[in-house]
Amino acid sequence: MTKVQANFLEDSFDLNLVEKFDMNKIACITGASSGIGLATSKALADLGFHLILCGRRRERLEELQQSISLPSYILTFDVRNWTEVEQAFQSLPIEWKNIDVLVNNAGNAHGLAPIQDGALEDWDAMIHGNVNGLLYVSKMVIPEMIRREQGHIINMSSIAGKQTYANGNVYCASKAAVEALSQGMRIDLNPFNIKVSNIAPGAVNTEFSAVRFKGDLPRAASVYQGFTPLEASDIASLIAYMVACPAHVNLADVTILPSAQASATQIKKVL
């Protein structure tokens, strides 16, 4: 049992299910420069994976790379731009092309407004980032998984993909699309022995709210006041468990919430 799994998994799962797997497997993580992506990169490095670290902020990826002892490779691109995605993955050296695990983590929320007041640029950012980005990266990785008839794709959805809430319209729609794509991928890739998992987190204390509220840090901080939210490391521990499960086990769809949260909009706060 590795340290990244201990805090979350010891009391939650039968750890006898976790099997040892071959070293030198490759995991590709999008949005690796911060939050869940960064924590997941460290967790999978602890499991022995070689890592392809993807993001837009190269300096942050280089800092992360320096903190990881196992081999890693940096790809800098915007998941919303097909040309950048295609060129980035085509540039991978041959020894890095056989990706065993893909974590489609990159995504965003922009704004919180009723549909009639939504900004077009916010809508585009969410649809292109949360939906197109997942598709673009997956399209570059899936062919080699099919050729080898093995692989595991983990898509980052949200409780917002399962429960629509007021003023969340387009963000909720984009994450509902991730839910549908996860189901569709699982069906289409089943003949090729490729696992597809979907994770739907509730409130996680990351840069998410700061981005949604366009740098309004006091407003962003208020989202997580009065209760204990999930941390990025909690999601990373779940991902570590998912990829370490035996070949016959797939956690296909997991909703993970802080204990204070009952639904997308109901959180018990003590202020």
N, C-alpha and C positions, 0 to 999 in steps of 0.2 A: 504494500500500500504506500503510495507516495504522499508527501506532505500536502500537496494541493488538494487531494481528495479527502483528507482526514477530517477537516472541520465540517464538511457538509455530508459526507457519505457514511460515516461509521454507524450512525444511528438510523440511517434512512434506507439502506439497501443491504442485501445479502452480498457481502464482499467476496464470498466464495465464487460468485459468478465471474469476477474479474479474471481474465486469463492473461498470461504473459504473451506478448506478440513479438514478432521479429523486430530487431533494432533497425535503424536507418530508414524507417518509413518517412514519407514526406507529407507534411500538412501545410496547406495554403490557407492563410487567414486574411480576409479583407478587412479594412478598417482597423489595422493592427496598431496604429499610432497612438491610440488612447482607449480608455474605458474597457468595455468587454473584450474588444479585439486584443488589446495589450495584455490583459490578464489571461486570456486564452492562450496567447502565444507563450507566455511563461509556463502555464500549466502543461501545455503539450510538450514543451522543451523538457520539463521535469519527467514526462513519460518517455522521453528518449527520441522524440520526433525531430527530424531535420525540418526547418521551417522556411517557407516562402512568405515573407512579410510584405503585405500590400497596403498602400495608402497614398495620400497626396503629399504628406509632410515628411519629406525625406530625412530631415534632421532628427525628427522624433524616431523614425524607424532606425536610423543609425544608432541612436542612444539605446534603443531596445536591443538591437543586434549586439552591442557591446556588453549587455547584461546577460546574454545567453552564451553558454559554453559550447553548445553543440553547433554544427554548421547551419548557416542560414543564408538566405539570398533575398535581396530587396528588389521589389518591383514598385515603381512610382507611377501611378496613373489615377485618373478620375473614373470611377466605375460607370459614370453617366455617359462617358464618351467611348463609343464602340471602337473607333480608330485607335485610341490610346490603349484600350484593353487588349485588342488584337495584337498590336505591336509589342506590348509588354510581354505577353505570354509567348509570342513567337521568338522573342529574344532569349528565352530561357535556354541555358546550356542543356544538352541532351540528358545529362545525368540528373537534371531537376524536373524533367517533364513527366515522370511517372508519379503523379500526385495520388496519394492514398486517401487523404482526408481533405475535403474542401469545406471551410467554414465561411458561409456567406453572411458576414456580420455587418458590412458597411451599410449604412442607412442614415436617415435623418428625419426630423420633424421640424417644420417651419411654420410658425404662427399658430394661433388658436383663435379662430374667428368663425362666425356663422357663414354658411355657404355663400350668401349674397354679398358678403364683405371680403371674401377670400382674395388674396393677391395671386395673379397668374404666375408670378415668379416663384412663389411659395409652392403652388400646386406642381409646377414643373419640377422643382427641386425634389419634391417627395416622390412623385411618380417615376422620374428618371433615376433617382438614387435607390429607392426601395424596390422597384420592380425591374426596370430596364437593367440596372446594375447587376442584380442577381442573375438575370438571364444572360447578360453579356459574358460575365465571368464563367458561369456554368457551361456556356457553349464552348469555351476554350478548353475546359478541363474534362468534360464528359467523354469526348471521343477516345482518349487514352484509357479511361476507366472501362469503357465498353470493350476496347481491344483486349485488355487484360482480364476482363470479367471480374473486376473487384474494385471496391472503393466505397467511400462513405461521404455523403453530402449532408451538411447540417445548415439549415436555413434559420436565420434569426427573424422571427415574427414578433408578436406583441399581444398582450391581452387585448389591445385595441383592434387586433385582427379578428377577434372573436366577439367583442362587444363594442358596438358603436356608441359614442357618447357625444353630447352637445359640443359643437364647435370643433370637433375632431374629424369631421367629414372626410376630407381627402387623405389625411394621415391614416385614418381607420380603413379607408378603401384600399390604400396601398398595402397595408399589412394584411387585409383580407385576401388580397391578391397573392401575397406570399403564402398564406395558408393553402389556397387553391393550387398554387404552383408546387408546393411540397407534396400534396396529394397526387397531383398529376405526374410529377417526377417519380414518385415511388411506384406508381403503376407502370409507367413507360420503361423504367430502368430495372424493374424486378427480374425480367428474363436474363439480365446480365449480372446478377448477383451483387448489385449496387444498393447499399442501404441509403435511405433518405430519412432524415430526422427533422422535426420542426420544433423550435423552442419559442414559447410565448411568455416572456417575462412580464411581471407587473412593474411596480415602481423600483427602479434601480438608480442608485445615486452615482451618476456619471455626468458627462458634459451635455447630455441629452436636453435638459431643460434650458441650459444656457444658450444652446443653439436655437431651440424653439422660440425662446423669448429674445432672440437677437442681441445677446450680450447683457441683458438686464439681470445682473447677478443676484441682487436682493430678491427679485421675483423668482428667479430660478431656485435659490436656496429655500424659499418658503415652501416649495413643493414637498420637501423632505423633512420639514419641521414637525415635531409633535409625535413622531413614531420612528421606528428603526426600519429604514428601507433595505432592500437588497443591495449588496455591493457587487461590483464587477467580478470579484473573485468567486462569489457564489455561483454565477452563471458559468464561469470558467471551470469550476469543480464539476458541475453537471456535464459539461462538454467532455471533460477528461474521463468521466465515468462512461459516457456514451461510447466513446471511441475505444475504451478498454474492455467493453463487454465482449463475450464470446461471439464467434461468427454467426451463430444461430439466433442471437438476441439483437433486436433493434428497438430502442425507445423511440417510437415513431412520432409521437406528438406529446410534448410535455409543457404544461402551464406551471410556471413557478412564480409564486407571490410571496411578499413578506407576510408574516403572520398577522400583521395589523390590517392587511388588505383583503376584502371580501369580493370585490368586483373591480371593473375598470374605474369606477368612480367612487366606490365606498371604501374609505380608509379610516380606521379609528385613530384619531389624533388626540393627544393630551397636551394642550397648550397652556 
